[in-house]
Amino acid sequence: MKTLIAIPCGETIHVDFVTSLSTLRIVGAADQYFLKGSLVYDARNRLAQKAVEDGYDYILWLDSDMVFEPDLMQKLMADIKGRDMVCGIFFTRKPPYKPCVYSRVAYTLDLESGRTIPEADPFFDYPKDSIFEVEACGFGAVLMRTDLVKKIYLKKGLPFTPIIGFGEDLSFCLSARDAGAKIFCDSRVKVGHIGSVVINEEKFMEVQNGTT
Protein backbone atom coordinates (compact mmCIF):
# COMPACT_ATOMS: atom_id res chain seq x y z
CA MET A 1 0.00 0.00 0.00
CA LYS A 2 1.48 3.28 -1.15
CA THR A 3 0.08 6.77 -0.56
CA LEU A 4 0.90 10.13 -2.10
CA ILE A 5 0.43 12.94 0.44
CA ALA A 6 -0.46 15.69 -2.03
CA ILE A 7 -0.07 19.30 -0.87
CA PRO A 8 -0.89 22.13 -3.29
CA CYS A 9 0.47 25.37 -1.87
CA GLY A 10 1.35 29.00 -2.51
CA GLU A 11 4.54 30.91 -1.80
CA THR A 12 4.37 30.43 1.97
CA ILE A 13 3.18 27.66 4.30
CA HIS A 14 1.88 28.32 7.80
CA VAL A 15 4.07 26.97 10.61
CA ASP A 16 1.04 25.36 12.30
CA PHE A 17 0.47 23.24 9.19
CA VAL A 18 4.15 22.21 9.14
CA THR A 19 3.89 21.23 12.80
CA SER A 20 0.82 19.09 12.10
CA LEU A 21 2.47 17.46 9.08
CA SER A 22 5.64 16.69 11.03
CA THR A 23 3.66 14.74 13.66
CA LEU A 24 1.40 12.89 11.20
CA ARG A 25 1.50 9.14 11.82
CA ILE A 26 2.10 7.48 8.46
CA VAL A 27 0.21 4.33 7.50
CA GLY A 28 2.08 2.06 5.08
CA ALA A 29 4.49 3.64 2.61
CA ALA A 30 3.93 7.32 1.82
CA ASP A 31 5.64 10.18 0.04
CA GLN A 32 4.97 13.87 0.67
CA TYR A 33 4.85 16.08 -2.40
CA PHE A 34 4.43 19.86 -2.32
CA LEU A 35 3.40 21.57 -5.54
CA LYS A 36 3.56 25.34 -5.68
CA GLY A 37 1.24 27.13 -8.07
CA SER A 38 -1.17 30.04 -8.33
CA LEU A 39 -3.85 27.92 -10.05
CA VAL A 40 -5.08 25.39 -7.51
CA TYR A 41 -6.94 23.27 -10.07
CA ASP A 42 -3.79 22.95 -12.18
CA ALA A 43 -1.73 21.94 -9.14
CA ARG A 44 -4.34 19.33 -8.17
CA ASN A 45 -4.46 17.94 -11.72
CA ARG A 46 -0.70 17.60 -11.80
CA LEU A 47 -0.61 15.92 -8.38
CA ALA A 48 -3.39 13.54 -9.44
CA GLN A 49 -1.46 12.71 -12.60
CA LYS A 50 1.67 12.00 -10.55
CA ALA A 51 -0.29 9.61 -8.31
CA VAL A 52 -1.56 7.69 -11.34
CA GLU A 53 1.73 7.59 -13.23
CA ASP A 54 3.85 6.64 -10.19
CA GLY A 55 1.54 3.83 -9.10
CA TYR A 56 0.20 5.15 -5.80
CA ASP A 57 -2.77 3.31 -4.33
CA TYR A 58 -4.14 6.32 -2.43
CA ILE A 59 -3.95 10.09 -2.43
CA LEU A 60 -4.14 11.99 0.84
CA TRP A 61 -4.96 15.59 -0.02
CA LEU A 62 -3.90 18.16 2.58
CA ASP A 63 -4.27 21.89 2.15
CA SER A 64 -1.40 23.94 3.55
CA ASP A 65 -3.71 26.06 5.75
CA MET A 66 -5.00 23.15 7.84
CA VAL A 67 -4.14 21.75 11.27
CA PHE A 68 -4.94 18.20 12.31
CA GLU A 69 -4.25 15.47 14.85
CA PRO A 70 -1.39 12.98 14.37
CA ASP A 71 -3.87 10.11 13.84
CA LEU A 72 -5.68 11.74 10.89
CA MET A 73 -4.22 9.34 8.32
CA GLN A 74 -4.87 6.30 10.53
CA LYS A 75 -8.53 7.21 10.93
CA LEU A 76 -9.12 8.00 7.26
CA MET A 77 -7.37 4.78 6.21
CA ALA A 78 -9.69 2.81 8.49
CA ASP A 79 -12.69 4.67 7.03
CA ILE A 80 -11.87 4.12 3.37
CA LYS A 81 -12.24 0.34 3.51
CA GLY A 82 -15.06 -0.37 1.06
CA ARG A 83 -15.30 3.32 0.10
CA ASP A 84 -13.84 5.50 -2.66
CA MET A 85 -13.32 8.79 -0.87
CA VAL A 86 -13.57 10.13 2.68
CA CYS A 87 -12.83 13.50 4.30
CA GLY A 88 -12.52 14.97 7.77
CA ILE A 89 -14.76 17.77 9.00
CA PHE A 90 -13.53 21.34 8.59
CA PHE A 91 -15.04 24.79 8.10
CA THR A 92 -14.62 28.00 6.15
CA ARG A 93 -12.13 30.29 7.86
CA LYS A 94 -14.11 33.51 7.52
CA PRO A 95 -17.44 34.28 9.21
CA PRO A 96 -20.12 33.19 8.88
CA TYR A 97 -18.32 29.87 9.36
CA LYS A 98 -19.77 27.03 7.30
CA PRO A 99 -19.00 23.30 7.11
CA CYS A 100 -16.98 22.41 4.00
CA VAL A 101 -19.22 19.40 3.38
CA TYR A 102 -22.37 19.72 1.31
CA SER A 103 -25.75 18.01 1.52
CA ARG A 104 -26.70 19.15 -2.00
CA VAL A 105 -24.73 20.33 -5.03
CA ALA A 106 -26.74 21.00 -8.18
CA TYR A 107 -27.74 23.36 -10.94
CA THR A 108 -31.19 24.93 -10.78
CA LEU A 109 -33.05 26.73 -13.55
CA ASP A 110 -33.84 30.42 -13.02
CA LEU A 111 -37.22 30.79 -14.74
CA GLU A 112 -36.89 34.54 -15.33
CA SER A 113 -33.50 34.51 -17.04
CA GLY A 114 -33.53 30.93 -18.28
CA ARG A 115 -30.03 30.50 -16.82
CA THR A 116 -28.82 27.57 -14.78
CA ILE A 117 -27.59 28.60 -11.33
CA PRO A 118 -25.00 26.55 -9.42
CA GLU A 119 -25.97 25.84 -5.81
CA ALA A 120 -24.09 24.15 -2.96
CA ASP A 121 -25.83 23.70 0.39
CA PRO A 122 -23.47 23.34 3.38
CA PHE A 123 -24.39 20.42 5.62
CA PHE A 124 -25.07 22.51 8.75
CA ASP A 125 -26.81 19.74 10.70
CA TYR A 126 -24.25 17.05 9.85
CA PRO A 127 -24.16 14.03 12.20
CA LYS A 128 -21.64 14.61 14.96
CA ASP A 129 -18.88 12.04 15.52
CA SER A 130 -20.18 9.82 12.72
CA ILE A 131 -19.41 8.65 9.20
CA PHE A 132 -22.04 9.87 6.75
CA GLU A 133 -22.48 10.35 3.01
CA VAL A 134 -22.27 13.80 1.43
CA GLU A 135 -22.73 15.08 -2.10
CA ALA A 136 -19.45 17.01 -2.06
CA CYS A 137 -16.67 18.29 0.14
CA GLY A 138 -13.77 20.70 0.18
CA PHE A 139 -10.28 19.24 -0.11
CA GLY A 140 -8.67 20.40 3.13
CA ALA A 141 -8.16 16.79 4.29
CA VAL A 142 -9.36 14.07 1.92
CA LEU A 143 -8.28 10.48 1.33
CA MET A 144 -9.22 8.80 -1.95
CA ARG A 145 -8.36 5.73 -3.96
CA THR A 146 -6.22 6.53 -6.99
CA ASP A 147 -8.52 4.25 -8.98
CA LEU A 148 -11.21 6.94 -8.62
CA VAL A 149 -8.95 9.43 -10.39
CA LYS A 150 -8.39 6.87 -13.17
CA LYS A 151 -12.15 6.45 -13.63
CA ILE A 152 -12.63 10.19 -14.02
CA TYR A 153 -9.71 10.41 -16.47
CA LEU A 154 -11.38 7.78 -18.65
CA LYS A 155 -14.81 9.38 -18.46
CA LYS A 156 -14.08 13.13 -18.48
CA GLY A 157 -10.36 13.87 -18.70
CA LEU A 158 -8.56 16.06 -16.16
CA PRO A 159 -10.36 15.47 -12.85
CA PHE A 160 -10.01 18.92 -11.27
CA THR A 161 -10.91 21.11 -14.24
CA PRO A 162 -13.55 23.49 -12.84
CA ILE A 163 -17.14 23.02 -13.96
CA ILE A 164 -18.83 26.38 -14.57
CA GLY A 165 -19.94 27.92 -11.29
CA PHE A 166 -18.00 25.59 -8.99
CA GLY A 167 -14.45 25.44 -7.69
CA GLU A 168 -12.09 22.61 -8.52
CA ASP A 169 -12.97 20.67 -5.37
CA LEU A 170 -16.73 20.56 -5.87
CA SER A 171 -16.18 20.00 -9.60
CA PHE A 172 -14.14 16.89 -8.76
CA CYS A 173 -16.94 15.67 -6.48
CA LEU A 174 -19.52 16.11 -9.24
CA SER A 175 -17.32 14.13 -11.62
CA ALA A 176 -16.66 11.47 -8.98
CA ARG A 177 -20.35 10.95 -8.35
CA ASP A 178 -20.98 10.85 -12.10
CA ALA A 179 -18.38 8.06 -12.25
CA GLY A 180 -20.38 6.09 -9.66
CA ALA A 181 -18.40 7.00 -6.53
CA LYS A 182 -19.86 7.84 -3.14
CA ILE A 183 -18.28 10.50 -0.92
CA PHE A 184 -18.17 10.23 2.86
CA CYS A 185 -17.23 12.48 5.76
CA ASP A 186 -16.01 11.29 9.15
CA SER A 187 -16.90 14.04 11.62
CA ARG A 188 -14.73 12.30 14.24
CA VAL A 189 -11.73 13.45 12.17
CA LYS A 190 -11.62 17.09 13.23
CA VAL A 191 -9.52 19.45 11.13
CA GLY A 192 -8.80 23.11 11.84
CA HIS A 193 -8.69 25.81 9.16
CA ILE A 194 -6.07 28.47 9.77
CA GLY A 195 -7.41 32.03 9.53
CA SER A 196 -6.97 34.96 11.91
CA VAL A 197 -7.75 32.21 14.43
CA VAL A 198 -7.94 28.47 13.81
CA ILE A 199 -11.51 27.62 12.78
CA ASN A 200 -12.56 24.22 14.08
CA GLU A 201 -15.76 22.48 15.15
CA GLU A 202 -15.73 24.14 18.57
CA LYS A 203 -15.57 27.62 16.99
CA PHE A 204 -18.27 26.69 14.47
CA MET A 205 -20.61 25.53 17.25
CA GLU A 206 -19.99 28.74 19.22
CA VAL A 207 -21.18 30.77 16.24
CA GLN A 208 -24.17 28.51 15.61
CA ASN A 209 -25.21 28.74 19.26
CA GLY A 210 -24.65 32.51 19.40
CA THR A 211 -22.04 32.31 22.14
CA THR A 212 -19.39 34.30 20.31
C-alpha positions in Angstrom: 0.0 0.0 0.0 1.5 3.3 -1.2 0.1 6.8 -0.6 0.9 10.1 -2.1 0.4 12.9 0.4 -0.5 15.7 -2.0 -0.1 19.3 -0.9 -0.9 22.1 -3.3 0.5 25.4 -1.9 1.4 29.0 -2.5 4.5 30.9 -1.8 4.4 30.4 2.0 3.2 27.7 4.3 1.9 28.3 7.8 4.1 27.0 10.6 1.0 25.4 12.3 0.5 23.2 9.2 4.1 22.2 9.1 3.9 21.2 12.8 0.8 19.1 12.1 2.5 17.5 9.1 5.6 16.7 11.0 3.7 14.7 13.7 1.4 12.9 11.2 1.5 9.1 11.8 2.1 7.5 8.5 0.2 4.3 7.5 2.1 2.1 5.1 4.5 3.6 2.6 3.9 7.3 1.8 5.6 10.2 0.0 5.0 13.9 0.7 4.8 16.1 -2.4 4.4 19.9 -2.3 3.4 21.6 -5.5 3.6 25.3 -5.7 1.2 27.1 -8.1 -1.2 30.0 -8.3 -3.8 27.9 -10.1 -5.1 25.4 -7.5 -6.9 23.3 -10.1 -3.8 22.9 -12.2 -1.7 21.9 -9.1 -4.3 19.3 -8.2 -4.5 17.9 -11.7 -0.7 17.6 -11.8 -0.6 15.9 -8.4 -3.4 13.5 -9.4 -1.5 12.7 -12.6 1.7 12.0 -10.6 -0.3 9.6 -8.3 -1.6 7.7 -11.3 1.7 7.6 -13.2 3.8 6.6 -10.2 1.5 3.8 -9.1 0.2 5.2 -5.8 -2.8 3.3 -4.3 -4.1 6.3 -2.4 -3.9 10.1 -2.4 -4.1 12.0 0.8 -5.0 15.6 0.0 -3.9 18.2 2.6 -4.3 21.9 2.2 -1.4 23.9 3.6 -3.7 26.1 5.7 -5.0 23.1 7.8 -4.1 21.7 11.3 -4.9 18.2 12.3 -4.3 15.5 14.9 -1.4 13.0 14.4 -3.9 10.1 13.8 -5.7 11.7 10.9 -4.2 9.3 8.3 -4.9 6.3 10.5 -8.5 7.2 10.9 -9.1 8.0 7.3 -7.4 4.8 6.2 -9.7 2.8 8.5 -12.7 4.7 7.0 -11.9 4.1 3.4 -12.2 0.3 3.5 -15.1 -0.4 1.1 -15.3 3.3 0.1 -13.8 5.5 -2.7 -13.3 8.8 -0.9 -13.6 10.1 2.7 -12.8 13.5 4.3 -12.5 15.0 7.8 -14.8 17.8 9.0 -13.5 21.3 8.6 -15.0 24.8 8.1 -14.6 28.0 6.1 -12.1 30.3 7.9 -14.1 33.5 7.5 -17.4 34.3 9.2 -20.1 33.2 8.9 -18.3 29.9 9.4 -19.8 27.0 7.3 -19.0 23.3 7.1 -17.0 22.4 4.0 -19.2 19.4 3.4 -22.4 19.7 1.3 -25.7 18.0 1.5 -26.7 19.2 -2.0 -24.7 20.3 -5.0 -26.7 21.0 -8.2 -27.7 23.4 -10.9 -31.2 24.9 -10.8 -33.1 26.7 -13.5 -33.8 30.4 -13.0 -37.2 30.8 -14.7 -36.9 34.5 -15.3 -33.5 34.5 -17.0 -33.5 30.9 -18.3 -30.0 30.5 -16.8 -28.8 27.6 -14.8 -27.6 28.6 -11.3 -25.0 26.6 -9.4 -26.0 25.8 -5.8 -24.1 24.1 -3.0 -25.8 23.7 0.4 -23.5 23.3 3.4 -24.4 20.4 5.6 -25.1 22.5 8.7 -26.8 19.7 10.7 -24.2 17.1 9.9 -24.2 14.0 12.2 -21.6 14.6 15.0 -18.9 12.0 15.5 -20.2 9.8 12.7 -19.4 8.6 9.2 -22.0 9.9 6.7 -22.5 10.3 3.0 -22.3 13.8 1.4 -22.7 15.1 -2.1 -19.5 17.0 -2.1 -16.7 18.3 0.1 -13.8 20.7 0.2 -10.3 19.2 -0.1 -8.7 20.4 3.1 -8.2 16.8 4.3 -9.4 14.1 1.9 -8.3 10.5 1.3 -9.2 8.8 -1.9 -8.4 5.7 -4.0 -6.2 6.5 -7.0 -8.5 4.2 -9.0 -11.2 6.9 -8.6 -8.9 9.4 -10.4 -8.4 6.9 -13.2 -12.1 6.4 -13.6 -12.6 10.2 -14.0 -9.7 10.4 -16.5 -11.4 7.8 -18.7 -14.8 9.4 -18.5 -14.1 13.1 -18.5 -10.4 13.9 -18.7 -8.6 16.1 -16.2 -10.4 15.5 -12.9 -10.0 18.9 -11.3 -10.9 21.1 -14.2 -13.6 23.5 -12.8 -17.1 23.0 -14.0 -18.8 26.4 -14.6 -19.9 27.9 -11.3 -18.0 25.6 -9.0 -14.4 25.4 -7.7 -12.1 22.6 -8.5 -13.0 20.7 -5.4 -16.7 20.6 -5.9 -16.2 20.0 -9.6 -14.1 16.9 -8.8 -16.9 15.7 -6.5 -19.5 16.1 -9.2 -17.3 14.1 -11.6 -16.7 11.5 -9.0 -20.3 10.9 -8.3 -21.0 10.9 -12.1 -18.4 8.1 -12.2 -20.4 6.1 -9.7 -18.4 7.0 -6.5 -19.9 7.8 -3.1 -18.3 10.5 -0.9 -18.2 10.2 2.9 -17.2 12.5 5.8 -16.0 11.3 9.2 -16.9 14.0 11.6 -14.7 12.3 14.2 -11.7 13.5 12.2 -11.6 17.1 13.2 -9.5 19.5 11.1 -8.8 23.1 11.8 -8.7 25.8 9.2 -6.1 28.5 9.8 -7.4 32.0 9.5 -7.0 35.0 11.9 -7.8 32.2 14.4 -7.9 28.5 13.8 -11.5 27.6 12.8 -12.6 24.2 14.1 -15.8 22.5 15.1 -15.7 24.1 18.6 -15.6 27.6 17.0 -18.3 26.7 14.5 -20.6 25.5 17.3 -20.0 28.7 19.2 -21.2 30.8 16.2 -24.2 28.5 15.6 -25.2 28.7 19.3 -24.7 32.5 19.4 -22.0 32.3 22.1 -19.4 34.3 20.3 
